[in-house]
Amino acid sequence: MEMRWFLSKIQDDFRGGKINLEKTQRLLEKLDIRCSYIHVKQIFKDNDRLKQGRITIEEFRAIYRIITHREEIIEIFNTYSENRKILLENNLVQFLTQEQYTAEMSKTIAFEIIQKYEPIEEVRKARQMSFEGFTRYMDSPECLLFKNECRKVYQDMTHPLNDYFISSSHNTYLVSDQLVGPSDLWGYVSALVKGCRCLEIDCWDGAQNEPVVYHGYTLTSKLLFKTVIQAIHKYAFMALKFKVLVKNKKIGTLKETHERKGSDKRGDNQDKETGVKKLPGVMLFKKKKTRKLKIALALSDLVIYTKAEKFKSFQHSRLYQQFNENNSIGETQARKLSKLRVHEFIFHTRRFITRIYPKATRADSSNFNPQEFWNIGCQMVALNFQTPGLPMDLQNGKFLDNGGSGYILKPHFLRESESYFNPSNIKESMPITLTIRLISGIQLPLTHSSSNKGDTLVIIEVFGVPNDQMKQQTRVIKKNAFSPRWNETFTFIIHVPELALIRFVVESQGLIAGNEFLGQYTLPLLCMNKGYRRVPLFSRMGESLEPASLFVYVWYVR
């Protein structure tokens, strides 16, 4: 039956005789088989018996089986199939209930899966599933590690702003270093596409009274302020509520602002010492400090909920800071305070929006690990979005949650005043025991080779409170990046799952130059599905490497 279906799908393509590599790739895609060209090229070469660059229908079938008939999937299918040829609807219900933790409506879900993924019409009509259909289901978005529920905004969005982690960038306009590199609109576009909700704009007076954006007092190139605003207008509201908060210094009080409504708002915004005009920014825009700053009243009056105030001390904030005032603290000072005054720091972030930014010595636009500041409730942990690496992997992974909206409700123990949470000294917790069986790799990426013979390994890391930080690694599978099989099980005890991120890293072993990064995926622990799941991989720059992925089995209990 499967053979009949298969031949009916491909025989027309072979009426003219043998087919080449390009036609092979297209035919696989026509059969809904996702495959990497570099891997298909190698498998084609291995199965082209006459080495003429053209293959027969039998050779194509061999290639198809190599790509689709993965042993680990066959084993699962055979476990639930009564005759090792077909899954009855009840067999699929049993699989979904026992392995995929789909307790509710599993019969309805099973029927929908058969209708959606079974390619053989007579099998589909009988409400059954062939191995072909099962393979397509296991490779579908429904079997991804990331929970579907987390793909939409599901959290309570009616809390005050200080109750949320907010996706934030630093010097958004820079796309290279902090001193002499270029400024580019791409910085704003790419940050907004990633769900960033706090952009930074440094505005200065330019030629013909035209404001410009650049890193002041440096040799970075300049952008026109109006083109920056136009780019933000185009990309900012793809997923937002059409609201912008201006974060800046402010003249006078909120009461005085309200009293001025409708009156003349002109004012002097020129720094008498430097002769430079400064414009404010927003949570979409923030501006740098200058001495003796004066601000145009019209712009000052836009600052309502996010008035920038210099941080003096936690005691000063307790006594004098208003609900609509917030602080920016450099990473060095913040790290010191988090070690010496952790309870006061957390008390502060419960009440006031706190922004952490990279230290000035990071001229190369490197980043710090944001996790240490999320652990104490800092809302805006600002990173250089243009710089790939571990910190941005954690940033992108954390803000996958809540529909990628850029706002994540902080855990209750970082919001409630009666909590005495200390990330370095967890006294009361309900830990989760997380177990991950890393089964195999699927068409893993290759960087400096056109063959699929890489020596591959996987590292699984936990990021969270200090006691939860952990890393475990598989053995190396030699000469196989196409379908490495590990079948190794790792267990993690995670005390504060609400703050935990799980990161999968795939590397190619290098004995001389060290291991080479191939791909990674990071996500919040509480956004992980249980059961047999596929882990998509992303490049160092955050680009999808589909169909490259890992195949895992996940379960956890609390």
N, C-alpha and C positions, 0 to 999 in steps of 0.2 A: 504493500500500500504506500509506504513512504517512498519506495523506489519509483513507483508509478508517478507520484506527485512530483518528485525531484526531476525525473526525466521530462515530464510535461512542461516544467518551468524553464529548462535549459536547452532542449534539443533544437529549437529554432536557431539558437545562437551558434550551433555547430553545423548548420546545413551547408555552409561554405567550406567546411573542413576545420582545421585546427585554429585556435585563437591565441593571440599574443597576451603579454602581461597586462596591458591597459584594458583590453576587453575582459580579461579575468577579473580585474578589480571592479569594473562596472557591473559584471554579472553577479559578483558577490553582493554588491550594494543592491542590485535588483532583487536579490533573495533576502533582503533586510538583514544582512550580516555585516556588522560594523567591523572594519579591519584597518589596520595601519598599513600604509603602502610599503613601508620599509620591511615589515614582516612578510607581507604577501610576496614581495619581490624575492626574498630569500627562499620561502617555501616553494614558489614557482620554479626557481632555479633548481632546487633539490628534486622536484618531481618532473622536470623536463628531461625525460630519459635520453632523447636524441640530441639535447643541447643545441636546438635550433631556434630557441626563443618562441616556440609555438607548442601548444599542448593539445592532446586529444580529450574527448569527453570523459574517458576513464581517468585520465590524469587530473582533470578538473575535479571529478568526484573525490579523488584522493585528497586534493588540496582542501576542498570543502569539509571533508571529515576531520582533517587535522585542525582546522580552525574552529569548527563547531562542536565536535564530539569530545569535549573535555572529560577526562576520567572522573574528576570530582563530581561533575553534574550527573554523569551516568550512574555513579554509586548512589546518589540521592534519589534519582528517578527509580532505580531498581528496588530501593528500599520500600517505596510506596506503591509500585506497580505490581499487580498480582501475576502478570505474565511476562514482565520485563519488556513489553511492547507498547502498552497503552496505560494511561491513568484514567480510571473511572472518575466521575465527578466526586464520589464519596472519598476516593483515594486522595484527591486534591484537597478536599475539605480537611481530611485527617492531617495532611502535610501542613496546611495553613495553620491549623489549631496547635499542633504539637511543635512545629519548628519555627513558624513565623509569628507566633503569639497573636494570631488574629482570632480572638475568642468570639467576638460579636459579629453576627451576620456573615459567618464564614461561608455558608452555603451560597448566599447571594454573591459574595465576592468571588467564589470559585467559578460560578456561572459566568460572571463578567470577564474573568481572566481567560476562560476558554474562548469566549466570543471574540476577545480582543487579540489574543496571541496565537491561537491554533490556526496554522496556515492551510491544513488539509480539510477541505469542505465537508467530506463525509464524516470525518472524525468530529469536527466542530458541531455538526448537526446532531450527532449522537450524544452530545454533551460529554465528550471525552477529550483527552489530551495526549498527543503523540510526544515523542522525545523532542521533535522539532519545535513543537509549541512550548514545551517546558523550558527548552533552552532559551527561546525568545523571551519568555516571562522572566527567567532568572537574570537575563541581561537587560531588563527593562528598568525604567525609573522607579517602578514600584518596589524594586528590591535594593534600592540604594540605602546606604547606612543612615543618611540624614532623614529624620522624621518628616513626613508630609505636613503634620500639624504645625511644625515650626516654620514652614515656608510661607505662612500668612501671619498677619498681625493678630496675635491671639492674647496678648497681655493687656492688662488694664492700663489704658492710656489717659486716665483722668487724674493721675497723681500730680503733685507739684514737680517741676523740672528737676529739682535736686534729688528726686527719687529714682532717676534713670542714669544708666551709663549711656553716654552720647558719643557716637563715632566722630572723632576730631582729628584734624590735620594741623601740621605746623608749617608755616611759610609755604602755603599751598602752591604758590606761583613758581617755586623753584623746582627744576627737574634735574638738577645735578648738585654741585656743592653750594655752600652758603656764602661764598666770598666772590668768586669770579664767574660762576656758571650762568647759564641762560635762564631767563624767566620765560614761561610758556603757558598759553591757555590750556594746553594738554593737562597741566597739573590740576586745574579746576575740573575739567571734564572727567578725567580718570577718577579723581577722588569722589565726585558726585555719583558716577556710575557705580562705584563701590559702596554707596550708601552713606558717604561722609555727610555729617550734619553740622560740622563746625569748620568753616573755612576761614583762612587768614588772608587779609589784604592789607598791605602796607602802602598807603597812598601819600604821594608827594606832589609838589607843584612841578609842572612840566612846561614846555615851550607853549607860547600862545595861550597861557592860562589854562592849559589842558592837563588835568591831573594824570599822573602816571603811577604805576605799581612796580616797585622793586625793593630789594633788601637795602634799606637806607644806609648810606656811608660805606657801601661796598661797591665792587665793580660788576655786580650782576646786571644783566641787561634789563631794559624797561618795557613794560606793557602799557598800553593806553587803558585808563580806568574804565572808560565806556565799553571797550571790547571785553573786558573781564566781566562787567555787569551783564552784557549781552549773552556771554557764554553761560553764566550762572542762570540767567532767565530761561535759557533753552534747556538746560539739563537738571536744574535743581528740583523741579516740581514733577518729575516723572513718578515719584512715590512720596510725596510730602503733602501737607495740608494747606499749601499756599500761604504759609505764615513765615515771616523772617524776624528774628530777634536781633537787634543791634546791640553788640557788646562793645562798650567803649567807656572812656571817662565821661563825666556828666557835669554840667553846670547846675548847681543848686539842687533842690529837692523835687520829689515827684509832685508835691503840692504846688510848687511854683510852676512846674511844667504845665499842670492842668490849668492854672490860672492864666497862663500865657496863650492858651489855645485861641486862635483867631486873631492874636495880636501880631505885631511886626516881629519876626524872628531873626532879623539880620544881626550878625555879630562878627566880631573880629576873630578870625581863626588863624592869624599869622603869629608864628613864634618870633618874638621881638629879638631874640638872641641869634637865631639862625636864619631868619627871613624865609623860612620854609612853611608852606601851608600844609596842614595835616587834616585829613578827613577820617571819620570814624569807620569802624567796620561792623561786622555783623556776626551772629553766631554762624552764619555765613560770613561775618567780617570782623576782624579785630585789628587794632593798630598798635604800633610800638610806642613805648614811653619816650617823651622828650621833656627836657626841663622847661619850666615856665610855659607849659602848654596852654593855649587858649583855643576854644572850640566854638564854631558857629552855632548860635542858639538853635537854628532850625535843625541842625544835625544832632545836637545834644538832646533835643526834645524827642528824638526817635528812641533814645535809650530809656527803656522802662524796666524790663524784668532782668536785664543782665548788665548792671552798672559795674564797670571794672574798678575795683578798689585794691590798692597795694596791701599785700599781706604784712601785718606787723607782728602779731602773735596770736595764739589761740585764745589767750585771756582777753586781749583787746577785742577780738571778734565776738566773744561771748557777751561782752559788755556793750559794744557799740555797733557792730555790723548789722545792717538792715536786711530784710528778707530778699530784697531785689539786688543786693550787692554780691559780687563774687570775686574770687582771687585767682591769680595765676602764680604758680610757684615753680621755680626751676627744679629739675630732677635731683640735683645734688642736695639742695636744702630739704626737698621733700623726702628724700631717702633718709637723711639724718633725723628728721622729725618722726618718720615712721618707725625708726628704731628706738628713739628716746622717749617719744610722747605718743605712742600708738593709740591709747584710749582717747586722748584729747583730739587726735587727728580724726578718728572715726566719728567722734561727737561733732566735730566741725563739718565733716562731709555729709552728715545727716541733715544739717540745717542749710548749708551754703554750697552752691556750685563751685567746685574747685578744679582748676585746670592745671595740669602738669605739662611742662614743655621741656625739650631737650636742652642740655647745658650748652653754653656758648662755644665750648671747645670742640663741639662736634661739627667742625667746618666741612667735613666730608659728607655731611647729611646722614650720618649713621644714627641708629636708634637704640634706645634702652628697652629692656623687657617691660612691657606695659602691665604684666600680671601683678607685679608687686604693688602697683598703685590701685588697680582694680580691687585687690584684696582688702584695701582699707576704705573703699567706697568712693574714690575720686571719680567724678563724673566725666570730665573731659581729659583723657590721657592722649595728648597730641603727639602724633608721630609724623616723620617725614615719609609721606605716602610714596614718594618716587624711589625709595630705597628698598629693594627686595631683601628678604632674609627672615630669620625666625620672628622678630618682633611684628613684622607685617603679616606673617602667616598667622600669628595669634590674633592680631587685629581683625583680619579677614574672617578667621574662623569664629571668633566670638560674635561678630555682628552678622553672621549668617542667620542667627536666631531672630525670632519675632518678625518674620517676613522680610529680613534685610532692610528694615525701616531705618536703621541707624540709632534706634532707641531701645534699650533693654532695661526692664524694671529690675532694680537692684534686689538682692535677696532680703527677706524680712529683717535678718539680723544686722544689716547695714542701713536699715531705715528706721527701726523702732528704738525709741529712747531707752527702754528698759533693758535692752540687750547689752551684754558686756563682752561682745565678741572680740577676740584677739587672734589674728591669723597665725601668730607664732606660738600660741599656747591654747590649743583647742581643748576645753575642759568637758564640754557636753556636745555630743554629735551623734548622728544616726548614720554611720558609715555605709557606703555601698561597696559590695564585693563585685568587682567587674572582671569578667573572664572573656578573653578574646582568643579564639582559635584561628590562627592565621593559616589558611588552607593553601592558597596559591596566588600566583600573579597572572595577569592577563595582558598579553602584548605590551610588556613594560617598555618605556621609552628608551631609546638609544641616542647617544649624543655624538660620539666621535667614531662611530663604526656603522657600516652598512649591513653587517651580519647580525643575527639574533643570538650571538653566543656570549653575552655578557655574564659576569659572575655577580649575581644579585643577592642582596640581603635587605631586610626591613627592620627599622627601629620604631618601636612604639613608645611614645613619651606622654607623661601626664604633667600638665601645668596647673597649678592651683596654689593653695596655701603651702608654706614650706614643707610641712610634714607629708603632703601628698605628692610632691615632686618625685618623679621616678622615671627610669628609662630601662627598657628591656630590648634585646636584639635577637634576631633569628640567626641560624647558621647561614653560611654562604652556599648558594646553589651554583655550581660551576657550569659555565658555557650554556646558559639557558635564560634568556630574557623574554622568550616568547610565552612559555608556560611553566615557570618554576613551581615546584610543589614543596611546601615546608611542613604543613601539618603539625605546627607547634602551638602549644597552648600557654598563654600568659595570664596571670592573675594579679590584680591590683586592689588594695584596700584603700578606698578614697573617703576621707573623713568629712570633707566639705564639698559634696558633689555639685552644689549650686554655683561654685566658682571654678570648677575643673574643666579644662580643655584637654582633648585627646588629640595627639598629632602622630600621624603615620608618615614615615620618611623612607623612601626607597633609594638605595645607593648601589653603585657598582663598585666592587672591591678593586682597589688599586694598590699594589704592593710597594710601588716606588713613590708615586706622587700623592698617595692617600686616596681615600674613597671619593668617588665622584657622585654628586647629587643627581638623581634622576627625576624625582617628583615627590610631592607631599600632599597631605590633606589634613586639615585641622577642623575640629568642630566641638561644640560644647557637649560634655558627657550626657546631659539630660536631653539632648536632641538626638541621641543614638537609638536607632531601632534595634530590636532584638532579632535573633535568628540568623539565617543565611543572608548575607548582605554583601553588596559590592561597594568598594571604596574608590571613588574617582580620584584621579591624580591631577595635580596642577604643577606647572613649571615654577621656576624660581621667580618669574615675573608675574605669577598668578594666572597664567593662561591655561585653559583646559587642555589636557593631553589625551582626551578620549580617542580611542576606546581603552587606553591604558588604565588599569585598575587593579585592585587587590580583591580577593575573595575571602571573606571571613565568616566566622560564626560567633555571634555576640550574645552573652546573657549576663544579667546583673540582678542582684537581690539586695534588699535593704533590711 
